[in-house]
Amino acid sequence: MTTAICILRFLLLVQFATGLSIDLWSLNCEGKNYKSNNIYRENIDFLLRTLPLKVSASDTLFVKVITNSTKEQLYAVGQCRGDTDISTCKRCITKAIKDIQQVCSSKRDIIAFYNFCHLGISGKDFKFDI
């Protein structure tokens, strides 16, 4: 076996042994700021707590969630790539949520794209479904 093939096999083994890297491609925080003590914040907190499990439990690895509150209603979508396993999907959505909380802590419209998933939160309906 050539040295190049041995090195390639080693690198592939290391990649799978350490887990797949979840890389951020794009994170956009737009819209008006909201106050930390209002209903909008409560709705975002609810969505961020529930999205990882809902997306990873979905047969299509896609979910669209609308909060029940008529005042300050909030829409969220989360989706993982079709070739992503459930564990990686959940890790990706969870990472997106952590990044959103750090970078976009008070913005109303957020969209994040990663190599294995994407996540969007807005006060406006996304107008698509799968």
N, C-alpha and C positions, 0 to 999 in steps of 0.2 A: 504494500500500500504506500502511496506517495505521501510525502510530508504534508502537502497541501490538503489532501483529503483527511488526514488525521487531525489537522488543525481545524478544519471546517467541522468535523464531527464533534470535536471538543467544544467549540464555540456554540454549536447547537445544543449540546448537552447542558452547558452552563446556562444558556438562555432559558431552557425549560426547567432546570433545577431551581433557578432563582425566581421564576415566575415571569409572566409577560409584563413588559413595561407599558404603563398607561401614560401616553403622552398628550399634552394639551396642544391643540392645533390653533384654536381661536377662542377668546373669551371677550364678549362685548357686554358692557353695562351701560344702559342708556335710560332715558326718561327722567322724570322728576324724582327727587328724593322723597322718602316718606319718614314720618316720625317713628321712633322706636317703640312708642307705647300705643300704637293704633291697631285697628283690626287688620290692616294690610300686613303688618309684621306678624301677627298671630297666624294669618293664612299662609304666609311664606314658611314660617316655622313648621306648620302642619305638613305642608307639601314636602319640605326637605326631610322630615322624619319618615314619611311614608313612601316616597318615590323609589328608593333602592329596592325594597322588597316587592313593590307592585310591578316594577319593570322586570326584575329578574324572575318573578313568578308567572309572567305572561307568556303564553305559547308563542307569541310573535316578537317577544322582547321589546314591545312597544306599549306605552300607556299614555293616555290623555286624561288628566284629572282636572276637575273644576271644583273649587271650594263651594260649600253650601251657602256661605254668607252672601246675601243679595247686595249688601253694602260692602264696597271694596272687594268685589268678586275677583278671583284670581284663577288663571289658567296655567297649566303646566303640561309639558310633554317630555317624555324621556324615551329614548330608543337606543338599543344596542345593535351592532352589526349582526346579521343573520348567522355568521359563522363563529360567533362568540359564545363560549360556554357560560352557564349561569353564574358561576363563581366570578369570572372575569367581568361579566356584565355588572354584577352587584358592586364589585370593587371600583369599576369605572364610574358608575353613577355616584357612588359614595365620594370618590375623589372629586368629581365635578362639584358636588354639593359643598365640600370643604373649601375648594377654591373660590366658589361663588361667595361663601360666607366671609372669606378673607378679603377678596378684591371688590366685590359688589355689595357690600354690607347694607347699603341703604337705597339702592337703585330699584326702580319699579320694573324695568324690562331687562331681562338677562338671557343671553344665549351662550352656550359653551359647546364647543366641538372638540372631541378627543378621538384618538385613533380607533377606539372600540365603542364609543357611545356619543350621544349628544343629549343636551338637556336645555329646555327653554322655559322661562317663567315670564308671564306678562299679565297685565290688567286687561288685555284684549285677547279675544279668541284667536287661536292659530288657524282655524278654518281648514283643517285637514284631518283625516282619519285613515287608518289602515284597516 
